Amino acid sequence: MKKVLVTENLRINLDSELWECRYCDAELVSARDNYKRGLLVYDRDPREIHKPLLDPEKYTFTYSPKPEWTRLLEYYCPRCGTMIETEYLPPGHPPEHDIELDFDALKAQWRNKEITEHPHAKPGEEI
């Protein structure tokens, strides 16, 4: 079974053609689709992360993002809860499709190559 590491937390199973969580091996969604469709999404108020530096009762601009202007999306593996990705977007904007691979070319590239990473290795783990 050939599994190609794409990011620190995601890999593609070339045989099943699915995105997988690298931590728990959960099958997420078709490798030909946006991996974010297979993840849990937390639409977080950006002020939780970027606390106001000035008192919002006294000042209009507090150096904290306004939720009317930006939103913070956190993406998690539905099985193990590992955070896979985060992104800042304007309200109403769909999730970015940030990784779009030519899947057929990727399969052809790896057809006769050995994968050096053990398929069950966790990030930073040596086998």
C-alpha positions as CSV (number, residue, x, y, z in Angstrom):
1,M,0.0,0.0,0.0
2,K,1.5,3.3,-1.1
3,K,1.0,6.3,1.2
4,V,2.6,9.6,0.3
5,L,3.1,12.3,2.9
6,V,1.7,15.7,1.7
7,T,1.8,17.8,4.9
8,E,2.9,17.2,8.5
9,N,-0.6,15.9,9.3
10,L,-1.9,14.6,5.9
11,R,-1.0,11.9,3.5
12,I,-2.6,10.4,0.4
13,N,-3.2,6.7,0.0
14,L,-2.5,6.1,-3.7
15,D,-4.3,2.7,-3.7
16,S,-7.6,3.8,-2.1
17,E,-7.3,7.4,-3.5
18,L,-8.1,8.9,-0.2
19,W,-6.7,11.7,2.0
20,E,-5.7,10.2,5.4
21,C,-4.9,11.6,8.8
22,R,-1.3,10.8,9.5
23,Y,-1.8,10.4,13.2
24,C,-4.7,7.9,13.4
25,D,-5.0,6.6,9.8
26,A,-8.6,8.0,9.4
27,E,-9.8,8.0,5.8
28,L,-11.0,11.6,5.2
29,V,-12.3,12.2,1.7
30,S,-11.3,11.5,-1.9
31,A,-7.8,12.6,-2.8
32,R,-9.3,14.3,-5.8
33,D,-11.3,16.6,-3.6
34,N,-10.4,19.4,-1.1
35,Y,-9.2,17.5,2.0
36,K,-11.0,20.1,4.2
37,R,-14.4,18.6,3.2
38,G,-13.5,15.5,5.3
39,L,-12.6,17.4,8.5
40,L,-14.5,18.9,11.4
41,V,-14.6,22.7,11.2
42,Y,-14.6,25.1,14.2
43,D,-15.6,28.7,13.1
44,R,-13.8,30.5,15.9
45,D,-14.2,34.1,17.0
46,P,-10.7,35.6,16.2
47,R,-10.9,37.7,19.4
48,E,-10.4,34.5,21.4
49,I,-6.9,34.1,20.0
50,H,-6.0,37.8,19.5
51,K,-7.2,39.5,22.7
52,P,-7.8,43.2,22.6
53,L,-4.8,45.2,23.7
54,L,-7.0,48.2,24.5
55,D,-10.2,48.4,26.4
56,P,-13.1,47.9,23.9
57,E,-15.4,50.0,26.1
58,K,-13.1,53.0,25.6
59,Y,-11.6,52.5,22.1
60,T,-13.0,51.6,18.7
61,F,-9.8,50.0,17.5
62,T,-8.3,47.6,20.0
63,Y,-5.7,45.8,17.8
64,S,-7.9,42.7,17.8
65,P,-9.6,41.4,14.7
66,K,-13.3,42.2,14.3
67,P,-15.5,39.2,13.6
68,E,-17.4,41.2,11.0
69,W,-14.2,41.5,9.0
70,T,-12.5,38.2,9.5
71,R,-13.1,34.7,10.7
72,L,-10.8,32.0,11.9
73,L,-11.4,28.4,10.8
74,E,-9.8,25.5,12.5
75,Y,-9.9,22.1,10.9
76,Y,-9.7,18.9,12.9
77,C,-9.5,15.1,12.2
78,P,-13.0,13.7,12.9
79,R,-11.5,10.6,14.6
80,C,-8.6,11.7,16.7
81,G,-9.1,15.5,17.0
82,T,-5.7,16.4,15.7
83,M,-5.7,20.0,14.3
84,I,-4.9,19.7,10.6
85,E,-5.1,23.3,9.4
86,T,-6.2,26.8,10.3
87,E,-7.1,29.7,8.0
88,Y,-8.3,33.3,8.2
89,L,-11.0,34.2,5.8
90,P,-13.4,37.1,5.2
91,P,-16.9,36.3,6.3
92,G,-18.9,34.4,3.7
93,H,-15.8,33.3,1.8
94,P,-15.6,29.5,1.2
95,P,-12.7,27.5,2.6
96,E,-9.6,27.8,0.5
97,H,-8.6,24.9,-1.7
98,D,-5.0,25.2,-0.8
99,I,-3.7,21.8,-2.0
100,E,-4.7,20.7,-5.5
101,L,-2.6,17.9,-6.9
102,D,-2.5,16.3,-10.3
103,F,-3.5,13.0,-8.7
104,D,-2.9,10.9,-11.9
105,A,0.6,12.3,-12.3
106,L,1.3,11.7,-8.6
107,K,0.3,8.0,-8.9
108,A,2.5,7.7,-12.0
109,Q,5.4,9.3,-10.3
110,W,5.3,6.9,-7.3
111,R,4.3,3.8,-9.3
112,N,7.8,2.3,-9.2
113,K,9.3,4.1,-6.2
114,E,9.7,2.9,-2.7
115,I,8.1,5.0,0.1
116,T,10.7,5.5,2.8
117,E,8.3,6.5,5.6
118,H,6.7,3.6,7.5
119,P,3.0,4.0,6.8
120,H,2.2,4.0,10.5
121,A,5.0,6.3,11.6
122,K,3.9,9.4,13.5
123,P,5.5,12.8,12.8
124,G,9.0,12.9,14.2
125,E,9.0,9.1,14.9
126,E,12.0,7.1,13.5
127,I,11.5,3.5,12.4
